[in-house]
């Protein structure tokens, strides 16, 4: 006896299709009831004569739609261009960091108020000194970064008074008519090395300034390019130049460019100011300075300036042993000096030498 599956496979193709449609129609009795008599008669007329009842040979609506779609002539289709062929792959670069605007009087006043509010230890210095005009961008900031960098190199390891005198001599040697005139790189390259040395520059500093002038003259560096750098990019670019380190970049950014968020961690006076103001046992490390100055952002340049205004810590009193030693030296010096009235100057000199020792 053959199974139902074998019997079904033995049917002719037309009979198998009619049987499948009949089974599908049996599963939807409600849908057959809703059809109108006219549609039923039309569907029956379309089917070929068969021994099966007409109700069972009527295909379901979906089957009819598939058959009509297959019998209908193919409609012309529009040729669509693939979307991928018209879309270009675009790589979006991260937004470049933009340097903060340079100081203005209004920004300095707002920064002083910010520091007074966020740091109670700094507040008395802010109230005493106010905001300094010295942090405003220097003369020529918009036209000559070379002038500011050369001035910074001259000032390395010198007091600002001495550095100012030497830089004025360099300007004169390079043809500048006055202190406010810009120092041009071409003028520096045209000056003899001996003339630069005669201004008070060491051999190394003269070489550093000549190398810097060559970079500006060749176009490797420019004022416009430096002005568009953020603080990190500025440090990376300038510290690669021989003779310019962290301290020089910080001083240039603070006093020539007027940048508001510079923390000169390499300046010894600033470190001592941190130590005294915050009662540290030793000069702070870079990490300690950054942590203490974090509330100052974005005005760390002004906070650092106030570190130069911190009063020096009082010296520790002399120990009794050192005081006794000093008193004994004075007594010995006075006893060794002649007792004649004419020798009074000698006594004073001997005592003074003992005190200074």
Rosetta silent file (secondary structure, phi, psi, omega in degrees, C-alpha in Angstrom):
SEQUENCE: XXXXXXXXXXXXXXXXXXXXXXXXXXXXXXXXXXXXXXXXXXXXXXXXXXXXXXXXXXXXXXXXXXXXXXXXXXXXXXXXXXXXXXXXXXXXXXXXXXXXXXXXXXXXXXXXXXXXXXXXXXXXXXXXXXXXXXXXXXXXXXXXXXXXXXXXXXXXXXXXXXXXXXXXXXXXXXXXXXXXXXXXXXXXXXXXXXXXXXXXXXXXXXXXXXXXXXXXXXXXXXXXXXXXXXXXXXXXXXXXXXXXXXXXXXXXXXXXXXXXXXXXXXXXXXXXXXXXXXXXXXXXXXXXXXXXXXXXXXXXXXXXXXXXXXXXXXXXXXXXXXXXXXXXXXXXXXXXXXXXXXXXXXXXXXXXXXXXX
SCORE:     score description
SCORE:     0.000 S_00000001
   1 L     0.000  129.311 -178.107    0.000    0.000    0.000 S_00000001
   2 L   -80.917  144.359  177.325    1.479    3.339   -0.993 S_00000001
   3 L   -76.366  167.331  179.956    1.790    6.139    1.534 S_00000001
   4 H   -62.084  -35.977 -179.092    0.170    9.536    1.124 S_00000001
   5 H   -66.108  -40.498 -179.939    3.508   11.126    0.246 S_00000001
   6 H   -69.085  -40.486  178.932    4.172    8.666   -2.569 S_00000001
   7 H   -62.360  -40.067 -179.375    0.661    9.025   -3.951 S_00000001
   8 H   -66.508  -36.947  179.752    0.970   12.767   -3.995 S_00000001
   9 H   -73.336  -19.093 -179.696    4.269   12.622   -5.864 S_00000001
  10 H   -83.580   -9.664  179.738    2.743   10.292   -8.448 S_00000001
  11 L   -68.311  156.397  174.593    0.137   12.815   -9.541 S_00000001
  12 L   -69.116  159.422 -179.025    0.497   14.733  -12.729 S_00000001
  13 H   -57.225  -42.229 -179.231    1.795   18.317  -12.449 S_00000001
  14 H   -66.897  -39.276  179.593   -1.636   19.847  -13.149 S_00000001
  15 H   -68.396  -36.977  179.388   -3.320   17.549  -10.665 S_00000001
  16 H   -64.879  -40.098  179.226   -0.688   18.295   -8.005 S_00000001
  17 H   -64.731  -40.477  179.617   -1.207   22.039   -8.382 S_00000001
  18 H   -66.067  -37.752 -179.671   -5.000   21.629   -8.108 S_00000001
  19 H   -66.658  -42.300  179.226   -4.627   19.498   -5.005 S_00000001
  20 H   -63.210  -40.160  178.906   -2.299   22.037   -3.330 S_00000001
  21 H   -67.171  -35.542  179.874   -4.722   24.853   -4.111 S_00000001
  22 H   -66.364  -40.798  179.075   -7.585   22.811   -2.735 S_00000001
  23 H   -65.811  -41.315  178.966   -5.752   22.173    0.524 S_00000001
  24 H   -66.313  -36.461  179.070   -4.876   25.841    0.894 S_00000001
  25 H   -70.195  -30.718  178.643   -8.457   26.830    0.177 S_00000001
  26 H   -67.268  -25.289  179.924   -9.758   24.405    2.771 S_00000001
  27 L   -79.835   -8.227 -178.662   -7.736   26.223    5.407 S_00000001
  28 L  -126.996   66.434 -179.712   -9.503   29.510    4.674 S_00000001
  29 H   -66.952  -36.751 -176.841  -13.231   28.803    4.791 S_00000001
  30 H   -66.056  -36.951 -178.832  -14.134   32.253    6.024 S_00000001
  31 H   -67.142  -36.580  178.511  -12.369   33.943    3.110 S_00000001
  32 H   -66.071  -33.675  179.898  -14.303   31.809    0.587 S_00000001
  33 H   -67.492  -30.615 -176.972  -17.575   32.818    2.211 S_00000001
  34 H   -78.802  -12.787 -179.333  -16.794   36.489    1.769 S_00000001
  35 L   -73.145  145.992  179.568  -16.278   36.240   -1.967 S_00000001
  36 L   -77.267  155.089  178.656  -19.113   37.415   -4.136 S_00000001
  37 H   -59.314  -35.883 -179.211  -20.917   34.917   -6.428 S_00000001
  38 H   -62.989  -43.835 -179.965  -19.740   36.797   -9.508 S_00000001
  39 H   -66.986  -33.968  178.590  -16.099   36.478   -8.560 S_00000001
  40 H   -66.359  -43.856  179.694  -16.610   32.782   -7.778 S_00000001
  41 H   -64.273  -39.057  179.109  -18.189   32.119  -11.195 S_00000001
  42 H   -64.433  -39.432  179.537  -15.389   34.025  -12.943 S_00000001
  43 H   -66.672  -37.243 -179.984  -12.786   32.024  -11.088 S_00000001
  44 H   -67.729  -38.525 -179.661  -14.559   28.759  -11.968 S_00000001
  45 H   -64.982  -29.301 -178.822  -14.704   29.697  -15.654 S_00000001
  46 H   -74.560  -24.038 -175.726  -10.978   30.280  -15.732 S_00000001
  47 L   -81.841  147.072  175.657  -10.173   26.772  -14.445 S_00000001
  48 L   -71.608  159.154 -179.505   -9.967   23.797  -16.857 S_00000001
  49 L   -63.725  139.134 -176.151  -12.577   21.028  -16.648 S_00000001
  50 L  -153.123  158.488  177.273  -11.776   18.574  -13.951 S_00000001
  51 L   -75.584  -15.175  179.750  -13.378   15.821  -11.990 S_00000001
  52 L   -76.483  150.262  177.813  -12.785   17.769   -8.766 S_00000001
  53 L   -59.240  151.515 -178.164  -15.578   19.989   -7.464 S_00000001
  54 H   -64.053  -33.548 -178.530  -15.429   23.634   -8.544 S_00000001
  55 H   -65.982  -33.863 -179.042  -15.216   24.849   -4.960 S_00000001
  56 H   -79.811  -23.678 -179.115  -12.086   22.821   -4.381 S_00000001
  57 H   -85.302   -8.791 -179.669  -10.428   23.926   -7.646 S_00000001
  58 L   -74.437  118.049 -178.573  -10.779   27.646   -6.903 S_00000001
  59 L   -73.311  155.717  176.411   -7.321   28.931   -5.903 S_00000001
  60 L   -66.587  163.380 -177.094   -6.922   31.331   -2.959 S_00000001
  61 H   -54.692  -41.808 -177.138   -6.554   35.062   -3.709 S_00000001
  62 H   -64.904  -39.080  178.355   -2.773   35.031   -3.313 S_00000001
  63 H   -64.090  -41.437  178.018   -2.386   32.155   -5.750 S_00000001
  64 H   -61.661  -40.456  179.835   -4.532   33.981   -8.318 S_00000001
  65 H   -65.006  -38.822  179.102   -2.454   37.113   -7.944 S_00000001
  66 H   -65.721  -41.236 -179.623    0.741   35.159   -8.513 S_00000001
  67 H   -66.408  -42.327  179.202   -0.665   33.519  -11.641 S_00000001
  68 H   -63.703  -39.674  178.949   -1.942   36.820  -13.070 S_00000001
  69 H   -64.647  -35.251  178.828    1.400   38.461  -12.408 S_00000001
  70 H   -71.467  -34.896 -178.047    3.157   35.634  -14.211 S_00000001
  71 H   -78.982  -25.216 -177.190    0.778   35.839  -17.191 S_00000001
  72 L   -69.979  146.355  177.278    0.915   39.647  -17.510 S_00000001
  73 L   -66.525  142.873 -178.283    3.508   41.116  -19.897 S_00000001
  74 L   -64.573  125.533  178.196    6.602   42.449  -18.162 S_00000001
  75 L   -77.959  146.015  179.378    6.368   46.194  -17.680 S_00000001
  76 L   -65.519  130.192 -179.376    9.441   48.241  -18.595 S_00000001
  77 L  -103.078  144.455  179.094   11.503   48.921  -15.505 S_00000001
  78 L   -73.952  140.931  178.370   13.611   52.001  -14.973 S_00000001
  79 L   -81.969  108.123 -178.511   17.344   51.452  -14.901 S_00000001
  80 L   -92.828  134.058  176.250   18.397   52.522  -11.416 S_00000001
  81 L   -81.243  130.158  178.696   21.984   53.441  -10.755 S_00000001
  82 L   -55.807  139.040 -177.661   23.282   51.709   -7.602 S_00000001
  83 H   -63.048  -33.168 -176.586   23.523   54.112   -4.740 S_00000001
  84 H   -65.276  -24.711 -179.177   26.972   52.925   -3.873 S_00000001
  85 H   -78.242  -13.590 -177.963   28.295   54.130   -7.239 S_00000001
  86 H  -108.932    1.743 -178.627   27.177   57.690   -6.530 S_00000001
  87 L  -110.796  124.967  178.168   28.361   57.981   -2.903 S_00000001
  88 L   -90.610  140.019  176.510   31.924   58.899   -2.183 S_00000001
  89 L   -76.068  121.648 -176.739   33.554   57.611    0.954 S_00000001
  90 L  -115.717  125.086  176.291   34.351   60.637    3.073 S_00000001
  91 L   -96.295  117.670 -178.320   36.670   60.459    6.056 S_00000001
  92 L   -87.437  115.230  179.622   35.745   63.051    8.639 S_00000001
  93 L   -78.407  147.266  177.173   38.862   64.317   10.347 S_00000001
  94 L   -62.859  146.988 -178.545   38.658   65.277   14.018 S_00000001
  95 L   -62.649  132.200 -179.682   38.190   68.967   14.646 S_00000001
  96 L   -71.361  142.043  178.695   41.491   70.730   15.090 S_00000001
  97 L   -67.862  138.679 -177.852   42.111   72.293   18.457 S_00000001
  98 L  -109.765  128.931  178.826   41.796   76.045   18.376 S_00000001
  99 L   -62.746  147.113  177.643   44.000   78.178   20.631 S_00000001
 100 L   -65.416  149.845  178.102   42.205   80.227   23.240 S_00000001
 101 L   -60.704  148.965 -179.862   41.865   83.936   22.436 S_00000001
 102 L   -68.524  165.629 -178.663   44.674   86.140   23.697 S_00000001
 103 L   -61.725  144.740  165.034   44.289   88.283   26.772 S_00000001
 104 L  -131.563  169.260  179.053   42.255   91.453   26.761 S_00000001
 105 H   -60.085  -40.516 -179.291   41.564   93.788   29.653 S_00000001
 106 H   -66.179  -41.603 -179.948   38.067   92.353   30.018 S_00000001
 107 H   -67.946  -37.105  177.614   39.295   88.760   30.011 S_00000001
 108 H   -63.969  -41.403  178.402   41.996   89.551   32.560 S_00000001
 109 H   -63.890  -42.849  177.739   39.431   91.108   34.888 S_00000001
 110 H   -65.192  -37.286  179.338   37.152   88.063   34.534 S_00000001
 111 H   -66.933  -40.670  178.202   40.112   85.738   35.115 S_00000001
 112 H   -61.741  -40.784  177.529   41.127   87.563   38.298 S_00000001
 113 H   -65.837  -38.101  178.023   37.596   87.188   39.638 S_00000001
 114 H   -62.677  -46.399 -179.361   37.602   83.496   38.737 S_00000001
 115 H   -64.736  -39.671  179.793   40.879   82.875   40.593 S_00000001
 116 H   -63.490  -31.712 -177.023   39.695   84.801   43.625 S_00000001
 117 H   -81.453  -35.682 -172.344   36.570   82.649   43.740 S_00000001
 118 H   -94.407  -14.318 -176.590   38.087   79.189   43.226 S_00000001
 119 L  -134.869  106.106 -176.848   41.294   79.479   45.304 S_00000001
 120 H   -67.679  -29.956  179.254   41.089   80.937   48.788 S_00000001
 121 H   -74.219  -27.169 -179.682   44.879   81.001   49.179 S_00000001
 122 H   -86.054  -19.484 -174.518   45.281   82.964   45.965 S_00000001
 123 H   -57.241  -43.097  179.338   42.504   85.439   46.732 S_00000001
 124 H   -61.643  -36.152  178.460   44.633   87.812   48.901 S_00000001
 125 H   -68.579  -37.124  178.258   47.241   88.132   46.132 S_00000001
 126 H   -64.183  -44.639 -179.958   44.540   88.857   43.571 S_00000001
 127 H   -67.304  -31.714 -178.030   43.040   91.567   45.753 S_00000001
 128 H   -77.528  -41.678 -172.377   46.453   93.086   46.481 S_00000001
 129 H  -104.332  -21.575 -177.021   47.914   93.174   42.968 S_00000001
 130 L    68.020 -170.236 -179.775   44.900   93.041   40.648 S_00000001
 131 L   -88.832  139.036 -173.534   45.310   91.859   37.075 S_00000001
 132 L   -90.013  132.831  175.226   48.661   92.719   35.410 S_00000001
 133 H   -68.974  -17.793 -177.782   48.862   94.569   32.120 S_00000001
 134 H   -63.394  -23.791 -179.874   52.167   92.817   31.516 S_00000001
 135 H   -80.749  -10.366  176.319   50.282   89.684   30.403 S_00000001
 136 L   -63.534  147.427 -178.074   48.608   91.525   27.540 S_00000001
 137 L   -51.962  135.408 -176.474   50.059   90.538   24.149 S_00000001
 138 L   -72.171  171.736  178.859   53.335   92.307   23.561 S_00000001
 139 L   -65.282  137.620  179.190   54.101   94.738   20.743 S_00000001
 140 L    81.984    8.750 -176.715   54.414   93.075   17.394 S_00000001
 141 L   -61.873  -30.903 -178.479   52.576   89.925   18.473 S_00000001
 142 L   -86.715   -6.201 -173.773   50.567   89.917   15.293 S_00000001
 143 L  -126.313  -16.676 -177.457   53.491   90.529   12.952 S_00000001
 144 L  -152.153   95.432  170.701   56.661   88.912   14.318 S_00000001
 145 H   -72.022  -25.349  178.917   56.829   85.748   16.370 S_00000001
 146 H   -61.801  -39.954  178.932   60.546   85.740   15.610 S_00000001
 147 H   -59.893  -45.286 -179.116   61.028   88.873   17.697 S_00000001
 148 H   -66.340  -40.146  179.475   59.347   87.265   20.703 S_00000001
 149 H   -68.757  -40.274  178.109   61.286   84.013   20.414 S_00000001
 150 H   -64.121  -39.615  177.815   64.615   85.800   19.991 S_00000001
 151 H   -63.773  -37.430  179.669   63.857   87.930   23.043 S_00000001
 152 H   -66.981  -40.300  178.139   63.063   84.764   25.013 S_00000001
 153 H   -63.781  -41.435  178.510   66.358   83.134   24.023 S_00000001
 154 H   -61.095  -36.282 -175.443   68.253   86.238   25.113 S_00000001
 155 L   -81.959    0.990 -179.396   66.518   86.148   28.491 S_00000001
 156 L   -63.400  126.206  176.281   67.446   82.562   29.344 S_00000001
 157 L    59.638   29.348  176.535   69.083   82.379   32.811 S_00000001
 158 L  -131.114  155.225  171.693   69.259   86.157   33.085 S_00000001
 159 L   -69.399  155.681 -175.295   67.344   88.743   35.062 S_00000001
 160 H   -67.437  -27.121  177.821   64.850   90.634   32.975 S_00000001
 161 H   -66.494  -46.039 -179.631   66.786   93.889   33.428 S_00000001
 162 H   -66.959  -42.242 -179.765   70.000   92.420   31.997 S_00000001
 163 H   -61.241  -37.248 -179.630   68.123   90.613   29.233 S_00000001
 164 H   -64.669  -42.738 -179.746   66.426   93.838   28.191 S_00000001
 165 H   -63.851  -44.666 -178.409   69.745   95.677   27.813 S_00000001
 166 H   -65.265  -41.197 -178.969   71.315   92.874   25.750 S_00000001
 167 H   -66.220  -36.381  175.949   68.289   92.574   23.468 S_00000001
 168 H   -62.015  -38.095  177.561   68.354   96.329   22.803 S_00000001
 169 H   -64.955  -40.632  178.743   71.985   95.979   21.752 S_00000001
 170 H   -63.199  -42.311  177.835   71.066   93.138   19.405 S_00000001
 171 H   -59.768  -42.839 -179.797   68.331   95.264   17.856 S_00000001
 172 H   -65.294  -41.023 -179.574   70.783   98.101   17.300 S_00000001
 173 H   -65.530  -26.200 -178.910   73.365   95.776   15.768 S_00000001
 174 L   -98.006   10.328  173.185   70.726   94.476   13.346 S_00000001
 175 L    92.995    7.702  177.645   69.598   97.932   12.244 S_00000001
 176 L   -73.645  137.073 -174.860   66.532   98.450   14.463 S_00000001
 177 L   -81.559  -25.227 -179.752   65.993  102.129   15.142 S_00000001
 178 L  -154.709  177.074 -175.584   64.384  101.724   18.587 S_00000001
 179 L   -65.986  -31.965 -177.847   63.289   99.172   21.152 S_00000001
 180 L   -77.584  -12.102 -178.707   59.771   98.890   19.737 S_00000001
 181 L   -69.560  147.988 -179.365   61.068   98.008   16.261 S_00000001
 182 L   -78.449  148.120  176.277   60.719   94.406   15.176 S_00000001
 183 L   -93.903  115.737 -175.975   63.746   92.193   14.819 S_00000001
 184 L   -91.191  138.999 -179.016   63.712   90.750   11.316 S_00000001
 185 H   -62.227  -35.734  179.043   65.282   87.313   10.654 S_00000001
 186 H   -64.475  -36.252  178.436   66.968   88.529    7.461 S_00000001
 187 H   -67.368  -36.215  178.583   68.667   91.340    9.403 S_00000001
 188 H   -68.045  -42.085  179.621   69.970   88.839   11.976 S_00000001
 189 H   -65.301  -27.820  179.024   71.334   86.549    9.251 S_00000001
 190 H   -83.498  -10.941 -179.269   73.107   89.536    7.688 S_00000001
 191 L   -84.858  139.734  177.365   74.806   90.578   10.927 S_00000001
 192 L   -64.262  147.377  179.171   78.305   89.203   11.629 S_00000001
 193 H   -61.118  -35.695  178.605   78.515   86.674   14.447 S_00000001
 194 H   -62.204  -36.354  178.747   81.136   88.843   16.127 S_00000001
 195 H   -66.855  -37.221  176.847   78.703   91.753   16.221 S_00000001
 196 H   -68.036  -39.279  178.477   76.108   89.595   17.968 S_00000001
 197 H   -65.415  -34.972 -179.588   78.691   88.368   20.459 S_00000001
 198 H   -67.114  -19.060  178.025   79.719   91.952   21.160 S_00000001
 199 L   -75.114  -10.910 -178.345   76.133   92.683   22.278 S_00000001
 200 L   112.148    4.369  178.186   76.624   90.367   25.245 S_00000001
 201 L   -79.495  141.910  172.366   75.330   87.123   23.751 S_00000001
 202 L   -72.957  167.900 -179.544   77.141   83.917   24.531 S_00000001
 203 H   -61.884  -40.215  179.841   78.373   81.812   21.642 S_00000001
 204 H   -65.969  -45.962 -178.939   75.521   79.338   22.132 S_00000001
 205 H   -63.987  -37.788  176.782   72.808   81.984   22.267 S_00000001
 206 H   -62.318  -40.667  178.908   74.156   83.645   19.129 S_00000001
 207 H   -67.310  -38.847  179.472   74.038   80.266   17.366 S_00000001
 208 H   -62.664  -44.052 -178.084   70.504   79.608   18.615 S_00000001
 209 H   -68.493  -37.688  177.396   69.219   82.960   17.319 S_00000001
 210 H   -65.318  -40.862  177.859   70.919   82.484   13.945 S_00000001
 211 H   -63.816  -41.734  177.812   69.377   79.023   13.607 S_00000001
 212 H   -63.798  -41.110  178.466   65.965   80.416   14.497 S_00000001
 213 H   -62.386  -37.648  177.690   66.365   83.224   11.957 S_00000001
 214 H   -64.063  -37.445  178.616   67.148   80.651    9.276 S_00000001
 215 H   -65.668  -42.509  179.343   63.917   78.755    9.994 S_00000001
 216 H   -70.129  -38.986 -178.847   61.809   81.902    9.692 S_00000001
 217 H   -67.037  -32.192 -179.758   63.638   83.116    6.585 S_00000001
 218 H   -82.002  -11.526 -178.642   63.112   79.761    4.847 S_00000001
 219 L    91.009   -0.348  177.195   59.410   79.675    5.666 S_00000001
 220 L   -63.196  -30.354  174.732   59.624   76.604    7.900 S_00000001
 221 L  -127.270  151.095  177.026   58.171   78.793   10.649 S_00000001
 222 L  -153.452  160.228  178.964   55.931   81.819   10.392 S_00000001
 223 H   -64.168  -41.079 -179.105   53.918   84.067   12.643 S_00000001
 224 H   -64.382  -40.873  179.893   50.637   82.968   11.054 S_00000001
 225 H   -65.361  -42.871  179.864   51.414   79.305   11.547 S_00000001
 226 H   -65.059  -38.858 -179.368   52.354   79.795   15.190 S_00000001
 227 H   -64.431  -27.023 -178.817   49.210   81.835   15.838 S_00000001
 228 L   -87.445   -3.638 -178.467   47.032   78.957   14.601 S_00000001
 229 L   -84.964  145.746  169.629   48.565   76.321   16.889 S_00000001
 230 L   -80.108  177.034 -172.425   47.011   75.249   20.151 S_00000001
 231 H   -62.738  -41.241 -179.338   49.209   75.140   23.254 S_00000001
 232 H   -67.418  -43.673  178.712   50.252   71.486   22.870 S_00000001
 233 H   -65.394  -35.926  178.383   51.098   71.855   19.190 S_00000001
 234 H   -62.613  -44.285  179.350   53.034   75.043   19.940 S_00000001
 235 H   -64.458  -43.290 -179.183   55.174   73.247   22.513 S_00000001
 236 H   -63.539  -38.105 -177.464   55.802   70.280   20.188 S_00000001
 237 H   -73.391  -47.011 -173.392   56.809   72.550   17.306 S_00000001
 238 H   -79.527  -33.215 -179.102   59.045   74.995   19.158 S_00000001
 239 L   -69.664  -13.386  175.688   60.722   72.575   21.563 S_00000001
 240 L   -78.784   -9.061  179.741   62.132   70.711   18.543 S_00000001
 241 L   -87.126  135.070 -178.550   64.257   73.778   17.757 S_00000001
 242 L   -62.921  130.167  179.264   67.728   73.759   19.211 S_00000001
 243 L    94.332   -3.208  179.664   68.041   76.153   22.123 S_00000001
 244 L  -120.611  116.634  179.340   64.312   76.311   22.916 S_00000001
 245 L  -114.489 -164.099 -176.042   63.001   74.231   25.802 S_00000001
 246 H   -62.026  -44.404 -178.218   59.911   74.088   27.951 S_00000001
 247 H   -62.308  -43.745 -178.383   60.675   77.262   29.872 S_00000001
 248 H   -63.802  -41.172  178.521   61.312   79.275   26.688 S_00000001
 249 H   -63.779  -42.950 -179.137   58.081   78.084   25.075 S_00000001
 250 H   -63.855  -43.057  179.994   56.085   78.934   28.199 S_00000001
 251 H   -66.027  -40.779  177.947   57.563   82.422   28.486 S_00000001
 252 H   -62.913  -44.485 -178.529   56.979   83.098   24.792 S_00000001
 253 H   -67.061  -36.853 -177.408   53.377   81.871   25.002 S_00000001
 254 H   -74.893  -49.988 -167.449   52.640   83.869   28.159 S_00000001
 255 H   -99.802  -23.482  176.908   54.292   87.212   27.481 S_00000001
 256 H   -96.229  -48.302 -177.877   54.504   87.514   23.701 S_00000001
 257 L   -83.197  -19.268 -178.816   51.422   85.619   22.536 S_00000001
 258 L    68.094   35.215 -179.271   49.295   86.505   25.570 S_00000001
 259 L   -79.000  136.940 -168.712   47.946   82.960   25.933 S_00000001
 260 L   -88.505  -11.355 -171.906   45.781   82.598   29.047 S_00000001
 261 L  -124.611   53.353  179.771   46.232   78.941   30.068 S_00000001
 262 L  -107.694  134.148  176.824   49.996   78.390   30.401 S_00000001
 263 L  -119.100  101.785 -177.362   51.550   76.743   33.471 S_00000001
 264 L   -78.476   82.013 -175.124   55.360   77.270   33.467 S_00000001
 265 L   -69.422  -16.428 -179.572   56.310   74.209   35.481 S_00000001
 266 L   -91.199    0.045 -179.270   59.999   74.705   34.681 S_00000001
 267 L   -86.118  123.422 -175.853   60.285   78.167   36.249 S_00000001
 268 H   -65.274  -39.760 -179.582   62.077   78.009   39.590 S_00000001
 269 H   -65.335  -36.687  177.362   60.424   81.155   40.980 S_00000001
 270 H   -66.803  -40.568  177.921   56.968   79.788   40.183 S_00000001
 271 H   -63.144  -42.155  178.237   57.805   76.517   41.929 S_00000001
 272 H   -65.497  -36.082  176.278   59.005   78.384   45.008 S_00000001
 273 H   -61.721  -42.714  175.701   55.799   80.428   44.964 S_00000001
 274 H   -59.637  -46.017 -177.951   53.762   77.216   45.019 S_00000001
 275 H   -60.342  -45.214 -177.758   55.854   75.865   47.869 S_00000001
 276 H   -71.559  -45.414 -174.692   55.464   78.990   50.007 S_00000001
 277 H   -66.881  -38.023 -176.144   51.798   79.696   49.291 S_00000001
 278 L  -101.923    8.715  173.971   50.582   76.161   49.885 S_00000001
 279 L    63.768   41.294 -179.743   52.978   75.321   52.712 S_00000001
 280 L   -84.835  147.821 -179.320   54.777   72.468   50.973 S_00000001
 281 L   -72.462  -20.280 -178.792   57.905   70.991   52.578 S_00000001
 282 L  -147.385  162.510  175.675   59.805   71.076   49.276 S_00000001
 283 L   -55.002  136.968 -173.724   59.398   72.612   45.797 S_00000001
 284 L   -72.754  156.272  173.271   56.530   70.762   44.116 S_00000001
 285 L   -78.714  174.820  178.286   56.875   68.303   41.275 S_00000001
 286 H   -61.594  -42.467 -179.196   55.252   68.862   37.890 S_00000001
 287 H   -63.449  -40.900  178.821   52.352   66.614   38.877 S_00000001
 288 H   -64.925  -41.715  178.806   51.793   68.522   42.123 S_00000001
 289 H   -63.960  -42.592  179.618   51.823   71.868   40.338 S_00000001
 290 H   -64.336  -37.599  179.289   49.324   70.658   37.741 S_00000001
 291 H   -68.444  -42.364 -179.955   47.021   69.322   40.457 S_00000001
 292 H   -67.945  -32.895 -177.413   47.155   72.549   42.489 S_00000001
 293 H   -90.030   -0.741 -178.198   46.581   74.690   39.390 S_00000001
 294 H   -59.000  -41.958  178.042   43.728   72.605   38.000 S_00000001
 295 H   -64.270  -17.199 -178.802   41.020   74.883   39.509 S_00000001
 296 H   -74.176  -20.736 -175.626   42.637   77.865   37.767 S_00000001
 297 L   -53.266  142.888   -0.683   41.755   76.609   34.272 S_00000001
 298 L   -95.480   36.952 -175.545   41.455   78.194   31.774 S_00000001
 299 L  -125.694   43.305 -177.363   43.430   81.040   33.342 S_00000001
 300 H   -69.603  -22.669  176.903   46.575   79.325   34.616 S_00000001
 301 H   -62.007  -42.691  179.860   48.806   82.011   33.115 S_00000001
 302 H   -68.841  -41.974  176.677   47.382   84.576   35.521 S_00000001
 303 H   -61.296  -38.866  177.717   47.617   82.209   38.473 S_00000001
 304 H   -66.477  -36.027  177.970   51.246   81.499   37.591 S_00000001
 305 H   -60.880  -38.595  179.839   51.954   85.217   37.402 S_00000001
 306 H   -69.087  -20.010  176.023   50.767   85.602   40.992 S_00000001
 307 H   -65.429  -29.155  175.059   53.298   82.939   42.061 S_00000001
 308 L   -71.968  -16.095 -179.250   55.992   85.497   41.286 S_00000001
 309 L   -96.213   -2.393  179.635   54.235   87.844   43.732 S_00000001
 310 L   -67.720  126.907  178.609   54.228   85.421   46.662 S_00000001
 311 L   -60.198  143.215  179.388   56.384   86.924   49.447 S_00000001
 312 L   -63.528  142.635  179.513   59.540   84.968   50.105 S_00000001
 313 L   -66.224  138.611  178.823   59.344   82.650   53.072 S_00000001
 314 L   -63.254  143.213  179.603   61.170   84.014   56.136 S_00000001
 315 L   -69.033  148.706  178.707   64.515   82.421   56.767 S_00000001
 316 L   -67.926  142.452  179.441   64.803   79.985   59.618 S_00000001
 317 L   -64.297  150.335 -179.371   66.408   81.484   62.752 S_00000001
 318 L   -67.460  140.777  179.262   70.025   80.690   63.345 S_00000001
 319 L   -71.388  155.477  178.920   70.692   77.799   65.668 S_00000001
 320 H   -56.827  -34.715 -178.582   72.398   78.521   69.016 S_00000001
 321 H   -64.493  -43.956  178.914   75.503   76.663   67.863 S_00000001
 322 H   -68.179  -36.992  179.195   75.891   78.893   64.794 S_00000001
 323 H   -65.135  -41.501  179.346   75.182   82.040   66.827 S_00000001
 324 H   -65.202  -38.738  178.748   77.834   81.086   69.396 S_00000001
 325 H   -64.784  -39.369  178.913   80.295   80.405   66.640 S_00000001
 326 H   -67.094  -41.379  179.071   79.616   83.807   65.084 S_00000001
 327 H   -64.826  -37.847  177.753   79.982   85.627   68.408 S_00000001
 328 H   -65.003  -39.156  179.583   83.297   83.913   69.107 S_00000001
 329 H   -65.083  -38.738  178.657   84.615   84.922   65.679 S_00000001
 330 H   -64.828  -42.368 -179.467   83.683   88.554   66.340 S_00000001
 331 H   -64.976  -40.969  179.749   85.443   88.527   69.719 S_00000001
 332 H   -66.138  -39.544 -179.558   88.587   86.983   68.249 S_00000001
 333 H   -66.675  -39.344  179.808   88.651   89.513   65.408 S_00000001
 334 H   -69.084  -36.620 -179.531   88.240   92.448   67.791 S_00000001
 335 H   -71.386  -31.075 -177.668   90.975   91.177   70.101 S_00000001
 336 H   -77.953  -17.211 -177.499   93.399   90.637   67.243 S_00000001
 337 L   -79.739  147.154  177.130   93.026   94.200   65.922 S_00000001
 338 L   -60.943  152.112 -174.859   95.411   96.913   67.186 S_00000001
 339 L   -93.542   -0.061 -178.620   94.036   99.122   69.974 S_00000001
 340 L   -70.082  150.127 -179.436   95.285  102.452   68.614 S_00000001
 341 H   -59.894  -30.497 -177.947   92.647  105.021   67.615 S_00000001
 342 H   -71.454  -14.458 -176.973   93.981  105.048   64.086 S_00000001
 343 H   -94.863   14.977 -179.031   93.199  101.372   63.745 S_00000001
 344 H   -59.721  -38.661  179.264   89.451  101.797   64.204 S_00000001
 345 H   -63.659  -36.867  179.574   88.837  101.147   60.520 S_00000001
 346 H   -65.143  -38.200  179.315   90.769   97.901   60.709 S_00000001
 347 H   -63.548  -46.711 -179.173   88.643   96.721   63.635 S_00000001
 348 H   -61.275  -40.454 -179.961   85.414   97.451   61.793 S_00000001
 349 H   -64.942  -41.911 -179.682   86.715   95.659   58.708 S_00000001
 350 H   -65.574  -42.181  179.236   87.736   92.589   60.687 S_00000001
 351 H   -64.365  -43.223  179.234   84.410   92.426   62.521 S_00000001
 352 H   -61.002  -40.191  178.777   82.467   92.823   59.274 S_00000001
 353 H   -65.675  -36.910  179.072   84.443   89.993   57.712 S_00000001
 354 H   -66.918  -39.613  179.454   83.711   87.788   60.711 S_00000001
 355 H   -65.144  -44.928 -177.906   79.978   88.515   60.510 S_00000001
 356 H   -66.688  -26.165  178.746   79.807   87.805   56.798 S_00000001
 357 L   -76.580    0.000    0.000   81.548   84.486   57.294 S_00000001
